Structure formats: structure tokens, C-alpha cells
Amino acid sequence: MEESAVAPGTRRPGGRTARTRAAVRDAVITGLAEHGYPALTVEYVAEHSGVHKTTLYRRWGNLEGLIADALDLAGEDGWSPPDTGSLEEDLRALAHEVVASFTDPAAAAAPTAFVAAAFQSDRAADALRAFYTTRFARCETLVERAVERGEAPAGIDAGALVRAVSAPLFFRLFVTREPVDAALADQSAVAALAAARAGAFNAPGETAPAPEPPASA
Amino acid sequence: MEESAVAPGTRRPGGRTARTRAAVRDAVITGLAEHGYPALTVEYVAEHSGVHKTTLYRRWGNLEGLIADALDLAGEDGWSPPDTGSLEEDLRALAHEVVASFTDPAAAAAPTAFVAAAFQSDRAADALRAFYTTRFARCETLVERAVERGEAPAGIDAGALVRAVSAPLFFRLFVTREPVDAALADQSAVAALAAARAGAFNAPGETAPAPEPPASA
């Protein structure tokens, strides 16, 4: 299969595929942010990525494939969760990251466009689910470290705890359409931690409260 | 100004406006659920409501006005929050209502369509914010009753508590695209309650924990 019309400056075989993919991802994100899912077309992505339309169809199948791959690539960003040495501070940092991302219009555009696209494309919804599954799996290491330090009980549902920190923020951003700020980030983190300490995220049958946090916390 | 082409069977002056409005609302919801915001047109609403297009433009201005009014009308449904006599049971019932609504495709269609439309229309976003502001203001009575019974501290941010119950469910439904079920409803309610009891929703400066719940709770 021949390689047609990749972006300028991407001639080396090793880097070409990755750079083409990144160029296509950037065009998909720009298009989603500017026009939304239903208005985005393969023609738009071809024009803005410099990758020929026939290449896009051959490699990505269709527009939904392009969106799904852009999300896959977004998930390969090497992001890792905060590691401050304290569960409370890690959860606060996580919440503040969400607020910082979504109160900066440039940073918010791509994730907002993906969340919106998922309402109208099952394949985008599947890709978004995969993205968040991976993202929250990484977050769970933060809880595992807290368990090792005795700040959370061993039976805790780490995924539920880290989702509980983000949920009140995303709920206001994308459902109730209310403002989010640093105070709300702190409240979300403190509430999730209090629930964790009370055993609310323990697996069924392990409803005993978490150990008291160390006196230094 | 003349009244043109209202729906059949809506001739009495008193009921006509209300019934026309309801017919238009139903057409907007059907259209949003079936086609999404960008594909919905005033023509579609006219055809499916039996209300003439010129009437729609005159009364509602444009498509965004139609969506906003459909949401306003949805907010006038007389819904009231659970009143079981126990804060924990009220919060559980609230969470189970959310799960029941969104796991029933027929019940989920309209609210899902409104949440989706808010991504693409500022006026729909404003209307959605107004809808949830009213809805959660009603929910706050549930917390006020709990404060009177001594189940929650007087300084509690009732709005934050009731949002905390719904947030993990909506977050999974519309952002992470993960399944929700009765167990997650219970976990959300229990976690929010534990956070409330720990004082996490108290106003700044009132961070003392809530009173211990009565022994019967």
C-alpha cells in the first residue's frame, strides 16, 4: 500500500506514521472543537492535516474511526497522577487539575469536544469510555500508595474514590452547566476523602471504616 | 396578532396556549431525541406539533427558543424530592431515581437530548442550568428536613450535598460512559452522606463535623 500526501516535514519512515497520526489527531480535535461532531467531515480533516482523503479512509475507515483514534492517542500522553505523599493532597491536586483544564478554554476544547461527540456517535462513546478507563486506572495507583501508607483501607474501591473526586466537577461542567472553581475542587476532594475514610467505597462486605489517618495528616 | 393552526382539539382559549406549548414541547423532545440538536429544525417541530411555523417563529423566536421553553416546561412538572423521614433513605431514593430514569431508554431520551443540546447551543445550556437550579433547589428541602431532625448540621451546603448524590451517576452516564446500577446508586448516596456527616459540605468556617446521627438511623 502506498503512502500518499503526508504532512510536510514528515518524511522519515520511523517518525512518519506517528507524525501523520498526530497531524490527523490535531485536525480532528480542531474540527470537533470548532464545528462539533455532526459538522466534522473527512474532507475537513484531510484539508487541515495535509493527509490525503484516500489515506484517511484507508487507515481510519471513516470519521468515527478518526475520532476514536484521536482519543486513543490522547490516552497515550504519559500523564500520571499527583504523588505528594498524602492522599488528601493527591486528591486535592487531582481536583484542581480538572478545574484548571476546564477553566482554560484552549485546554478544555478537545476534551469537551470528545464528551460532546460521544452523545452522537457510539464509536466515540466507546473510545471515550476506553480513554477514561485507562486514565482512572492510572489514578488508582494514587490510592494504592495511600493504602500502603495506611491512609485508606485495603478493601477500598480505588476506582470509585478517584471518580468521586472528579464527578462533582464534571457534573457541573457538562450537566448542570454551573461554574467550577478552586473552592469546589477542594470540596470535592475533601468530600471524597471523608467518604473513603467512612468506608463508603469499601467493597461489599468490607464496610468497616478506614483506619484513622496518621496524626501528621 | 392572530393565532394560526394550533393542534387539533385545542380550541378553548384557556387551555389552548398550554396545550399548544405542550404539543410543541413534545415535538422538540422527540426531534432532539431522534435527530439531535443540529439536525432539529423549526420545520420539524411545526410538522410534529401541528403548530404552524409562523406561530412558532412569532412566539418562540427560533429553534433555541423552542428548546429553552421545552426545558422550562419540563421544570414545571411538580416533581418533589423523596420524603422518607430519614436523610440516608431520602438520598438513596434520589440516587435510585436517577438510575431508574437513565436506564429506561424512553425516560432517558429527553433529558439526554437536553444535556447533549447544551454542548452546541448557549441558550440550551442556559436553560439546562435554570432547569437544574430549580430542580436542586427543590431537593434542598430534603436536607432542610434532615437539619431539623438533627441528621445534618445547620451550616451544611444543601445544594452541594444533593448534587454530590447525583454527580457520580451523571459522570458515568455522560462523561466516562460507564454503566450505572442500583449498587452504584447506593454507593453514591452513602458516600455523600458520609461526607456530609464529616462536615465536608459545611460552609467555610463551619467545618465541624455534623452531629452523630440518631441511634435509630
Interface residues (C-beta under 8 A of the other chain):
Chain A: G36 P38 A39 T112 V115 A116 A118 F119 Q120 A125 D126 L128 R129 Y132 T133 F136 D157 A160 R163 A164 S166 A167 P168 F170 F171 R172 F174 V175 T176 R177 E178 A183 Q187 V190 A191 A192 L193 A194 A195 R197 A198 G199 A200 F201 P204
Chain B: G36 P38 A39 T112 V115 A116 A118 F119 Q120 A125 D126 L128 R129 Y132 T133 F136 D157 A160 R163 A164 S166 A167 P168 F170 F171 R172 F174 V175 T176 R177 E178 A183 Q187 V190 A191 A192 L193 A194 A195 R197 A198 G199 A200 F201 P204
